[in-house]
Amino acid sequence: MNFSALGLKTKYDSDEDNILDCVHIPLLNHANRYDRAVGYFSSAVLVSAAQGLEKFIESEGKMRLIIGDPLSDSEYEAVMEGRLCPCKVKSLQLAELLMGNNERSLKLLTYLVAKQQLEIKFAFTHKGMFHKKIGIFYQQDEVVVFSGSANETLAGLSKYNSEEISLFFSWRESFTDYGQVEIDNFNALWNNTKKRSRVVSIDSEVYKKIQAGIDLELLHKEIFPKKAKPKVIKSFFSYSFPKSEQQLTKLNIEVRTPRKPLMVKGRPFELFPHQIDAIDSWRKADYSGLFKLATGAGKTFTSISALVELYEARHKDNAPLFVIISVPYIELANQWGKELAPFNVVPVQCYDNSEKWAATLDKKLLRFRSGTLDFICVVVVNKTLSSDLFQSKISKISAEDMLFIGDECHHLGSKGYFDSLPLARYRIGLSATPFRTDDDEMEGSPFPDIVRQNLLFYFKGIVSEYSLSDAIRDGILVPYRYDLVPVYLDEEEQITYEGYSTKIQKLILKAKSGKLTNDEQSILTSLCGARARVLATSSGKLPALISYLKCHPTLDLAHSLIYVGEGAAPGEGGAYITKVTNCLHDYGCRVAKFTSQETASERSRIMNSFKEQTIDSLVAMKVLDEGIDVPVCQSAFILASTRNPRQYVQRRGRVLRKSEGKNEALIVDFVILPQPGVVNHFSQNLRRAELERVEDFKLTAINSQEIDKRIIELGIF
């Protein structure tokens, strides 16, 4: 089909149109060549244009790309892999590469370069950066040219940014005056014959220096002297940079070095007073310490800002900085990547299969140790942190050059991870509740808190505290309303609960008078877990939830979280979370499970559906407890009955983050109580344990006086 038959408009505005869908995809479907000169490029746009790009690739189409902003390190390495190992990547399956995620967009970039269907050059100008935006689609007899504000990125070509482009068609008379001019401009750029711009290949020595962090101001002075002569321009291609000039640039745009952003998420970037105080305290404590900041109080941005300040201080002294950020889960690691981006930091993602990150890290380490790179940031999950492979790689870095940031650092105090912590000169621990173990479900535990001791030893104490009530008072978190729903154990559950409690009590008494054997400690842990599951999956909880929803017909479930306990459904073989999810489906709620059992892509799809309200509620056990940022959450239904302060503090924090149009949140707590009429030592302990959580939630609730009355009504005071 000819371009002229596609019904294209002469102008597209992203306020009304999706430029990618309306222009790029249909033209790629029928083009045999595509030229593009642009300021910013992202490989993610390749997969997003898959519907048109597949036809373009299959018809042996050629793409020439000129960019004004250096590729990310991962994109550069993908391009070089395509140039250096074309035989290896030609065996990749195109259909799989076009099924999008970030990893596949990089492989698709490698694939196109290897097949010689994509060639990339880099342009820079006398001052500032190259920022022109020209696009040209060719087919046998027709040409379409476009120009405008849009970059070759998802933000530029979707409805994210406000962008517009104008199109010029070769079959119209005006093309000579407008379209042909842009074609001539592009060809002049590609052939490096423009007076104010210089264009080099990605595999040139000049670009390699730029990618490694050469000071562009020095480059400009050498390439663009005040009285430039033709021979200076010719010498450009063989230019050799002295080692003394191999230093990182002070410019924020051109080179990937840490800096504080001007804007974040559409707003001017500014730290809150408690974040500034935290960094000041950390600096005064010789750059080590725990940040005990409430969920939602900005732990991540605080630590990244500290990272930037430390880098800038060391950079002035010509000292490098190697940063390790360790997190418990992959979802949290991915989130860190997004949070680092505004600070101009692109981390090496050390998780999943080591084949995906080991080679990249090796290349950066080589440059770091040779002095051509003075900053590396690594995001690693705790499991990988403790691996022999990762430990062998970081052993090559001097402790004096290393900053370690442990997010949700309470995980790092256990023996398995504590022994793997690097002896970094600079250390930051992040946690709202650092000193309770996740498995502490027993009263009167006789065991010392080893986690607490280890964390205080490694991070050298708490240097900053900022509570939930502080955050609500300062308007950083939204206020919340708290509601109690009683759930009573049935006769069988009461007997089972007391049976476990009796055995647990005997072992605890024995431990206080002497040491338990390893088998006895294992039995004690198993008994505590079994008793906790009795409470978490009590048969009365699900009917109580449905009853609550029926009694509150105007309650909007949009953007709500439903936390349930682990274990099997009472009297059934399946997981309790599945039973809850199915029951809510049957009731008419649009819900989805969100657990560690779903793949990363499934969780991403579910989360996007949740944010866009194609589903209302997420049913979760633990995966949403820590660090996952979901500000749109309006309400939380807590059916899990956890006694662990960390879990219920984290869960409360999930729904208190500020979001547009959100004035307050709702937390509904399903309080598990003994069977009516049962009064004994174990029943009283159960009431006290539940009351501890209720009192904690009540303390910062806007309806605390109502809760006081409710506590008396339920007899749990």
C-alpha positions in Angstrom: 0.0 0.0 0.0 1.3 3.5 -0.9 1.8 6.0 1.9 -0.7 8.3 0.1 -3.5 5.7 0.7 -3.0 5.7 4.5 -5.2 8.8 5.1 -2.5 10.7 7.1 -3.1 14.2 8.4 -0.6 17.0 8.0 -0.4 17.6 11.8 -0.6 15.4 14.9 -0.9 16.7 18.4 -0.4 14.3 21.4 -3.3 16.0 23.2 -5.6 14.3 20.8 -3.4 11.7 19.0 -1.1 8.9 19.8 1.8 9.7 17.5 3.3 6.2 17.7 0.0 4.6 16.7 -1.1 7.1 14.1 2.2 7.8 12.3 5.1 5.5 13.1 3.4 2.1 13.1 1.4 2.5 9.8 4.3 4.1 8.0 6.8 1.4 9.2 4.4 -1.2 8.0 4.9 0.0 4.4 8.4 1.6 4.5 11.7 0.3 3.2 13.8 3.0 4.9 13.5 5.2 7.9 15.9 8.1 8.7 15.6 9.9 12.1 17.6 12.8 13.7 16.6 13.4 17.3 17.8 14.7 20.6 16.7 11.7 22.8 16.3 8.1 21.9 15.1 5.1 24.0 15.3 1.5 22.8 11.9 0.9 24.6 10.2 2.6 21.6 11.3 -0.2 19.3 9.2 -2.8 21.1 6.3 -0.4 21.4 6.3 0.0 17.6 6.4 -3.8 17.1 3.2 -3.9 15.1 4.9 -1.9 12.3 8.5 -2.7 13.0 7.9 -6.5 12.3 6.9 -5.8 8.7 9.8 -3.3 8.3 12.4 -5.8 9.5 10.9 -8.7 7.4 11.1 -6.5 4.3 14.8 -5.8 5.0 14.1 -2.2 5.8 17.1 0.1 6.8 17.1 2.6 9.6 19.6 5.4 10.1 19.5 7.2 13.5 21.3 10.3 14.7 21.0 11.1 18.4 22.1 14.0 20.5 22.1 12.4 24.0 24.5 9.4 24.6 22.9 6.0 24.8 22.4 4.4 28.2 25.2 2.0 29.2 23.0 -1.0 28.6 21.9 0.4 25.2 25.5 1.1 24.2 26.6 -2.5 25.2 23.6 -3.9 23.2 24.7 -2.0 20.1 28.4 -3.1 20.5 27.3 -6.7 20.9 25.4 -6.5 17.7 28.5 -5.1 15.9 31.0 -7.5 17.4 29.0 -10.7 17.6 26.5 -10.6 14.6 26.4 -14.4 14.2 25.3 -15.0 17.7 22.3 -12.6 17.7 21.1 -13.5 14.2 19.8 -16.7 15.7 17.4 -14.8 18.0 13.7 -15.2 17.2 12.2 -11.9 16.0 8.7 -12.7 17.2 9.9 -13.2 20.8 12.0 -10.0 20.7 8.9 -8.0 19.7 7.0 -9.1 22.8 7.9 -6.2 24.9 9.8 -5.6 28.1 13.0 -3.6 28.7 15.3 -6.7 28.4 13.8 -7.6 25.0 14.0 -4.0 23.8 17.8 -4.2 24.3 18.0 -7.6 22.5 15.9 -6.1 19.6 18.4 -3.3 19.4 21.3 -5.8 19.2 19.3 -7.8 16.6 18.8 -4.8 14.3 22.4 -3.7 14.5 23.7 -7.3 13.9 21.5 -7.5 10.8 22.8 -4.2 9.6 19.3 -2.8 9.6 20.1 -0.1 12.1 23.0 2.3 12.1 23.4 4.9 14.8 25.5 8.1 14.9 26.0 10.7 17.6 25.8 14.5 17.0 27.0 17.4 19.1 27.2 21.1 18.5 29.4 24.1 19.2 27.6 24.7 22.5 24.9 22.7 24.2 23.5 19.5 22.7 22.2 18.5 19.3 18.4 18.6 19.6 16.9 18.7 16.1 14.0 16.4 15.4 13.6 15.2 11.8 11.9 11.9 10.6 11.8 10.6 7.0 9.9 7.4 5.8 10.7 6.1 2.4 9.1 3.5 0.1 9.5 2.8 -3.6 7.7 5.9 -5.0 6.7 8.0 -2.1 8.3 9.8 0.9 6.8 11.2 4.1 8.8 13.7 6.2 7.9 14.9 9.7 9.3 17.4 12.1 8.2 18.8 15.4 8.9 18.5 19.1 8.7 14.7 19.6 11.8 12.7 20.6 12.2 9.0 19.7 11.0 7.9 23.1 7.8 6.5 24.6 7.1 9.8 26.4 7.6 11.7 23.1 5.5 9.5 20.9 2.7 8.6 23.3 0.2 10.8 25.1 2.6 11.2 28.1 4.3 14.5 26.9 2.5 17.3 25.1 4.1 17.1 21.6 3.2 17.9 18.1 4.6 17.0 14.6 3.9 18.3 11.1 4.0 16.0 8.0 5.0 16.7 4.5 4.1 14.4 1.6 6.2 13.9 -1.6 3.0 13.8 -3.7 2.1 17.4 -2.9 3.5 20.5 -4.4 4.6 22.0 -1.1 7.1 19.1 -0.5 9.9 20.8 -2.4 9.8 23.9 -0.1 9.4 21.9 3.2 10.0 18.2 3.0 13.0 18.2 0.6 14.8 20.7 2.8 14.6 18.3 5.8 15.9 15.4 3.6 18.9 17.5 2.5 19.5 18.5 6.2 19.5 14.9 7.3 21.9 13.8 4.6 24.2 16.7 5.4 24.2 15.6 9.0 24.8 12.0 8.2 27.7 12.9 6.0 29.1 15.3 8.7 29.1 18.3 6.4 27.2 20.7 8.6 29.1 23.7 9.9 27.9 23.8 13.5 27.4 20.1 14.2 29.7 17.2 14.2 28.5 13.6 13.7 30.4 10.5 14.6 29.7 6.7 14.5 28.8 5.0 17.8 31.8 2.7 17.4 34.3 5.6 16.8 37.0 6.4 19.3 35.5 9.8 19.8 32.1 8.4 20.9 33.8 5.8 23.1 35.4 8.6 25.0 32.0 10.4 25.3 30.3 7.2 26.5 33.1 6.7 29.1 32.5 10.2 30.4 34.9 12.6 28.7 34.4 16.2 29.6 32.3 17.6 26.6 33.4 21.2 27.4 37.0 20.1 26.7 35.9 18.3 23.6 34.0 21.4 22.3 37.1 23.6 22.8 39.3 21.2 20.9 36.8 20.5 18.0 35.4 24.1 17.8 38.3 26.5 18.3 37.4 30.2 18.0 39.2 30.5 14.7 38.5 27.2 13.2 40.3 26.2 10.0 39.5 23.3 7.6 42.5 21.3 8.8 41.2 21.3 12.4 38.0 19.7 11.2 39.9 17.0 9.3 41.9 16.2 12.4 38.8 15.6 14.3 38.5 12.0 13.2 42.0 11.1 14.5 41.8 13.1 17.6 43.6 11.5 20.6 42.5 12.5 24.1 45.3 12.9 26.7 44.7 10.8 29.9 44.5 14.0 32.0 41.3 14.9 30.2 39.6 11.5 30.9 37.5 12.8 33.7 33.7 13.0 34.2 31.9 16.0 32.9 30.3 18.6 35.1 27.4 18.9 32.6 24.1 17.3 33.7 22.6 16.4 30.4 25.3 14.8 28.3 26.9 12.4 30.7 25.5 9.8 33.1 26.8 11.1 36.5 24.7 11.6 39.6 23.1 15.0 40.1 20.0 16.2 41.9 17.1 16.8 39.5 15.3 20.1 38.9 11.9 18.3 38.5 10.5 15.0 39.7 7.1 13.7 38.5 6.2 17.2 37.2 7.1 19.1 40.4 10.2 21.0 41.4 12.5 18.7 43.4 13.0 19.7 47.0 13.8 17.7 50.1 11.6 18.0 53.2 13.2 19.3 56.4 13.3 15.8 58.0 15.2 14.5 54.9 17.7 17.3 55.1 18.2 16.6 58.8 18.7 12.9 58.1 21.5 13.5 55.6 23.1 16.1 58.0 23.0 13.6 60.8 24.5 10.9 58.6 27.3 13.1 57.5 28.1 14.1 61.2 28.1 10.4 62.1 31.0 9.9 59.7 28.7 8.7 56.8 27.2 5.6 58.5 23.8 5.1 60.1 20.2 3.8 60.0 17.4 6.0 58.6 14.3 5.0 60.6 11.8 6.9 58.5 8.1 6.1 58.3 6.7 4.3 55.3 6.0 7.1 52.7 8.3 9.6 54.3 10.8 9.5 51.4 13.5 7.0 52.6 14.5 6.3 49.0 14.9 9.9 47.8 16.7 10.8 51.1 19.3 8.1 50.5 19.7 8.9 46.8 20.3 12.6 47.7 22.9 11.5 50.2 24.5 9.4 47.5 24.7 12.4 45.1 26.2 14.7 47.8 28.8 12.0 48.6 29.6 11.6 44.9 30.0 15.3 44.4 32.3 15.6 47.5 34.5 12.8 46.3 34.5 14.0 42.7 36.0 17.3 43.9 38.9 15.2 45.3 39.2 13.1 42.2 38.0 10.1 44.2 35.7 7.5 42.7 32.5 6.0 44.2 31.1 2.5 43.9 27.5 2.2 45.2 25.7 -1.0 46.1 22.0 -0.8 46.8 20.6 -4.1 48.2 16.9 -4.9 48.4 14.9 -8.0 49.3 12.7 -8.3 46.2 12.9 -7.9 42.4 9.9 -5.6 42.4 11.6 -3.3 44.8 14.8 -3.5 42.7 12.9 -2.4 39.6 11.3 0.4 41.6 14.8 1.7 42.6 15.8 1.8 39.0 12.9 4.2 38.3 13.6 6.3 41.4 17.3 6.6 40.4 16.5 7.8 36.9 15.7 11.5 37.7 19.1 11.7 39.5 20.8 10.7 36.3 21.8 7.3 37.7 21.4 4.2 35.5 22.3 1.2 37.8 23.6 -2.2 36.8 20.7 -4.5 37.7 22.2 -7.5 39.4 19.3 -9.9 39.8 17.7 -12.7 37.8 20.1 -14.7 35.7 23.7 -13.8 36.2 24.2 -14.0 32.4 22.2 -10.8 32.2 24.4 -8.7 34.5 27.8 -10.3 35.1 29.4 -9.3 31.8 28.0 -5.7 32.1 29.4 -5.4 35.6 32.8 -6.7 34.5 33.1 -4.1 31.8 32.2 -1.3 34.2 34.6 -2.6 36.9 37.4 -2.6 34.3 36.8 1.0 33.5 36.3 1.9 37.2 39.6 0.3 38.2 41.5 1.8 35.3 40.4 5.3 36.2 38.3 6.1 33.1 35.0 5.8 35.1 34.6 7.3 38.5 31.0 6.2 39.4 29.2 2.8 39.3 25.8 2.1 40.9 24.6 -1.5 41.4 21.1 -2.6 42.5 21.2 -6.1 43.8 18.7 -8.3 45.6 19.8 -9.8 48.9 20.0 -13.3 47.6 22.4 -12.2 44.8 24.4 -10.1 47.3 25.2 -13.2 49.3 26.2 -15.2 46.2 29.8 -16.2 45.6 29.7 -14.7 42.1 28.7 -11.2 43.3 31.0 -11.3 46.3 34.0 -12.2 44.0 33.3 -9.2 41.8 32.9 -6.6 44.6 36.0 -7.9 46.3 38.0 -6.1 43.6 36.7 -2.7 44.9 38.4 -0.9 47.7 36.2 -0.5 50.8 37.3 3.2 50.9 35.5 3.8 47.6 32.3 2.0 48.5 28.8 3.2 49.7 26.4 0.4 50.7 22.6 1.2 51.0 20.5 -1.5 52.5 16.8 -1.0 51.8 14.4 -2.7 54.2 17.6 -3.5 56.0 15.9 -5.6 58.7 16.3 -8.5 56.3 20.1 -8.0 56.4 20.6 -8.7 60.1 20.0 -12.5 59.8 23.1 -14.6 59.7 22.7 -15.7 56.1 22.9 -12.1 54.8 24.8 -10.4 57.6 28.0 -12.3 56.8 27.8 -11.0 53.2 27.6 -7.3 53.9 30.6 -5.5 52.4 33.0 -3.6 54.6 32.1 -0.4 52.9 33.5 2.9 54.1 30.0 4.6 53.7 26.8 2.9 54.9 23.1 3.7 55.0 20.3 1.4 56.3 16.7 2.1 55.5 13.7 0.8 57.4 10.5 2.1 59.1 10.8 -0.8 61.6 14.3 -2.2 61.7 14.3 -4.4 64.7 11.6 -7.0 64.7 12.1 -10.4 62.9 9.3 -11.5 60.5 8.9 -14.8 62.3 8.5 -13.3 65.8 5.0 -14.6 66.6 5.5 -15.9 70.1 5.0 -14.2 73.4 7.9 -13.9 75.8 10.6 -15.1 73.3 13.7 -16.2 75.3 16.0 -15.7 72.3 18.3 -12.6 72.0 17.5 -10.2 69.1 20.5 -11.1 67.0 19.1 -9.1 64.1 19.0 -5.9 66.2 22.6 -6.4 67.4 23.9 -7.1 63.9 22.2 -4.1 62.4 23.3 -1.7 65.1 26.9 -3.0 64.8 27.1 -2.7 61.0 25.3 0.6 60.5 26.6 2.1 63.7 23.3 3.1 65.2 20.2 5.1 64.2 21.0 8.6 63.0 17.5 9.7 62.0 13.9 9.0 63.1 10.7 10.2 61.6 7.5 8.6 62.7 4.2 8.0 61.0 2.5 10.6 63.2 5.2 13.1 62.3 4.5 12.4 58.6 0.7 12.8 59.0 1.2 16.0 61.1 3.5 17.5 58.4 1.1 16.6 55.6 3.5 14.2 53.9 1.0 11.3 54.4 -2.8 11.6 54.4 -4.8 11.1 57.6 -6.8 7.9 57.9 -10.0 6.5 59.4 -9.8 3.2 61.3 -12.6 0.6 61.6 -12.7 -2.6 63.6 -14.5 -5.8 62.6 -14.5 -8.6 65.2 -14.0 -12.2 64.0 -14.4 -15.0 66.6 -12.7 -18.4 66.6 -15.1 -21.3 66.2 -15.0 -24.2 68.6 -12.5 -26.3 66.6 -10.2 -23.4 66.0 -10.3 -22.5 69.7 -9.2 -26.0 70.6 -6.4 -26.1 68.0 -5.2 -22.6 69.1 -5.0 -23.6 72.7 -3.3 -26.9 71.8 -0.5 -25.1 69.9 -0.2 -22.5 72.7 0.3 -25.2 75.4 3.1 -26.8 73.5 4.7 -23.4 72.7 4.6 -22.4 76.3 6.3 -25.6 77.5 9.2 -25.1 75.1 9.6 -21.4 76.0 9.7 -22.3 79.7 12.3 -25.0 79.0 14.4 -22.5 76.9 14.4 -20.0 79.8 15.8 -22.6 82.2 18.2 -24.1 79.7 19.1 -24.4 76.1 16.9 -26.0 73.5 18.3 -28.5 71.1 18.3 -27.7 67.4 15.3 -30.0 66.9 13.4 -28.4 69.7 14.0 -24.9 68.3 12.8 -26.1 64.9 9.7 -27.6 66.5 9.1 -24.3 68.4 9.3 -22.3 65.1 7.0 -24.7 63.4 4.4 -24.6 66.2 4.4 -20.8 66.2 3.9 -20.8 62.4 1.1 -23.3 62.7 -0.7 -21.3 65.4 -0.3 -18.1 63.4 -2.0 -19.8 60.4 -5.0 -20.8 62.5 -5.6 -17.1 63.2 -4.7 -15.9 59.7 -7.1 -18.3 58.0 -10.0 -18.4 60.5 -13.2 -19.5 58.9 -15.1 -16.4 60.2 -13.0 -13.8 58.3 -14.4 -14.2 54.8 -18.0 -14.0 55.9 -17.1 -11.0 58.0 -15.6 -9.3 55.0 -18.6 -9.9 52.8 -20.9 -8.8 55.6 -18.9 -5.6 56.0 -19.2 -4.8 52.2 -23.0 -5.5 52.3 -23.4 -3.1 55.3 -21.4 -0.4 53.5 -23.0 -0.4 50.0 -21.6 3.0 49.1 -18.0 2.0 49.9 -15.9 2.4 46.8 -13.5 -0.5 46.5 -11.4 1.2 43.8 -7.7 1.2 44.7 -8.1 -1.0 47.7 -5.7 -3.6 49.2 -6.9 -6.8 50.9 -4.2 -8.4 53.0 -4.8 -12.1 53.9 -2.8 -14.7 55.8 -0.7 -17.5 54.4 -1.7 -21.1 54.5 -4.5 -23.4 53.2 -8.2 -22.5 53.3 -9.8 -24.1 56.4 -11.1 -27.6 55.5 -9.9 -27.2 51.9 -6.7 -28.1 49.9 -6.2 -24.8 48.1 -4.5 -21.6 49.3 -6.5 -19.3 51.5 -5.7 -16.3 49.2 -7.3 -18.1 46.3 -10.5 -18.8 48.3 -10.7 -15.1 49.2 -10.1 -13.9 45.7 -12.7 -16.3 44.2 -15.3 -15.4 46.8 -14.9 -11.7 46.1 -15.2 -12.4 42.4 -18.5 -14.2 43.1 -19.6 -11.2 45.1 -19.0 -9.0 42.1 -15.7 -7.4 43.0 -13.1 -6.8 40.4 -10.1 -8.3 42.2 -6.8 -10.0 41.4 -4.2 -11.9 43.4 -0.8 -10.2 43.7 1.7 -12.7 45.1 5.3 -13.9 44.5 3.8 -16.8 42.5 2.9 -14.6 39.6 5.7 -13.8 37.1 7.3 -10.3 37.0 5.4 -9.5 33.8 2.1 -10.8 35.3 2.6 -8.6 38.3 3.4 -5.6 36.1 0.2 -6.2 34.1 -1.9 -6.6 37.3 -0.4 -3.4 38.8 -1.1 -1.4 35.7 -4.7 -2.7 35.6 -5.0 -1.7 39.3 -3.7 1.8 38.7 -5.9 2.3 35.7 -9.0 0.8 37.6 -9.7 -2.0 35.2 -9.5 -4.0 38.5 -10.5 -2.5 41.8 -8.6 -4.5 44.5 -5.4 -6.4 45.0 -5.4 -9.4 47.3 -2.0 -10.0 48.7 -0.1 -11.8 51.5 3.4 -10.3 51.8 4.7 -9.1 48.4 3.2 -5.6 48.9 4.5 -5.2 52.4 7.7 -3.5 51.7 8.8 -0.6 49.5 6.3 -1.1 46.6 5.0 2.4 45.8 1.3 2.5 45.1 0.1 6.0 46.1 -3.3 5.6 44.5 -4.4 3.2 47.2 -7.4 4.5 49.1 -8.3 1.7 51.5 -6.9 -1.4 53.1 -8.7 -4.5 54.5 -6.4 -6.3 57.0 -7.5 -10.0 57.4 -4.0 -11.3 58.1 -4.1 -10.9 61.9 -0.3 -10.5 62.1 1.3 -9.7 65.4 4.4 -8.4 63.7 4.6 -4.6 64.0 6.7 -4.3 60.9 4.0 -5.9 58.8 1.1 -3.9 60.0 3.1 -0.7 60.0 4.2 -1.3 56.4 0.7 -2.2 55.4 -0.8 0.9 56.9 1.9 3.0 55.1 0.9 1.6 51.7 -2.5 3.4 51.8 -1.3 6.7 53.4 0.9 7.9 50.5 -0.4 11.1 49.0 -2.1 11.1 45.6 -4.2 13.5 43.5 -7.7 13.8 44.8 -7.0 11.7 47.9 -7.8 13.4 51.2 -7.9 10.5 53.6 -7.6 6.7 53.7 -9.6 3.9 55.2 -8.2 1.0 57.2 -10.5 -1.9 58.1 -9.0 -4.3 60.6 -10.5 -7.7 61.1 -9.7 -8.4 64.8 -9.5 -12.1 65.7 -10.9 -12.9 69.2 -11.4 -16.1 71.3 -14.7 -18.0 71.1 -17.3 -16.1 73.0 -17.4 -17.2 76.7 -13.9 -18.7 76.7 -11.7 -17.1 79.4 -8.3 -18.5 80.1 -4.6 -17.6 80.0 -4.2 -18.2 76.2 -7.4 -16.4 75.3 -6.3 -13.3 77.3 -2.9 -13.4 75.5 -4.7 -13.4 72.2 -6.8 -10.4 73.2 -3.7 -8.6 74.4 -1.9 -9.3 71.1 -4.7 -8.0 69.0 -5.2 -5.0 71.3 -1.5 -4.1 70.8 -2.1 -3.7 67.0 -5.4 -1.9 67.5 -3.9 0.6 69.9 -1.1 1.3 67.5 -3.5 1.9 64.6 -5.8 4.0 66.8 -3.0 6.3 68.0 -2.7 8.1 64.7 -6.3 7.6 63.4 -8.6 10.6 63.0 -11.4 8.7 64.8 -9.5 7.5 67.8 -12.3 8.3 70.3 -14.7 6.1 68.3 -12.2 3.3 68.5 -11.9 3.6 72.3 -15.6 3.0 72.6 -15.4 0.1 70.1 -12.6 -1.5 72.2 -14.8 -1.5 75.3 -17.8 -2.9 73.3 -15.6 -5.8 72.1 -14.2 -6.5 75.6 -10.6 -6.3 74.5 -9.5 -3.4 76.7 
